[in-house]
Amino acid sequence: MSDEEARAVRDWLDQAGMKFHTGPNHETDLTDAQILGQCRVYIAAMRIADDFGCDAIGIQYQQGLKDLLPASDLVEGMLNDSVRPPVLSRDGSRELYAGGPLTHFNEVDECAGLDGLITNRVHKALGQPVENTLHDLRWSDRDASGTTDEEVWVLEISGAVPASHFKNGWADAEGFRQPPMYFPSGGSTIRGVSKPGEVVWSRIFVADDRLHMDVGRATSIELPAEETQRRWDSTTPQWPIMHAVLHGVSRDEMMARHKANHIQVAYANSAEEADLAMRTKASVANQLGMVVSYCGVRPDAH
């Protein structure tokens, strides 16, 4: 990938409002060279996907690539967003995957990739936001600020979500260096706080030689900055966070079915539309032969 192409991606991010926290030391700081390396991977990933006609891709950065390249999190967040830097085909004649995400599944979790692809297609058919990502289901706690009496889950992916999950998109995105303990070659995260809204969550896993899908409903809520920081400091402050209230399922019930740490999330435009998207996704999974379990719905949902 040429320097010119990589710089064009970086310029797009800067103009969109993303703030990178850079420094001069490769071992401890996020550097401009690391960011340009990620921009090259973004272009390369889209062209390879186009070469093979892929609808979804995964980048296995944790074993092998982490010692060769900057972490792929900035790349992953861009791929999963409809609002992202344009990439042209190798001959320059076409914009690749124009107008939508190229579904990416973190850590090459193929179950999450299938979930992300189904989510994208269901939400597109229903006229709902198509941007989705997996998070790690980290932990839950009572809200120390007193903003809500509900149990609030910490959902954090290890680096990036689509910026469309933030209230002001890319303008709310910050780039921090991935912790050296995990990523010796550095690379930028996409850090921010997921906006308030109605959410459909799901996870696909393998059990008894069959695919299973757990699906449910949640609300992403807004918490004060101090409480957000407490939760970041208790996990990893360089990573994006969602404050999630899960409906109709307790902490212990959720953990009792903890078959997969990766939990897919997507927004809907209203509670009723989120309920419909949840049921539609469950129906699609069922017709594909999966064992589907509703794991929490809104008490007043029909």
Order of alpha helices (4+ residues) and beta strands (2+ residues): alpha-beta-alpha-beta-alpha-beta-alpha-beta-beta-beta-beta-beta-alpha-beta-alpha-beta-alpha-beta
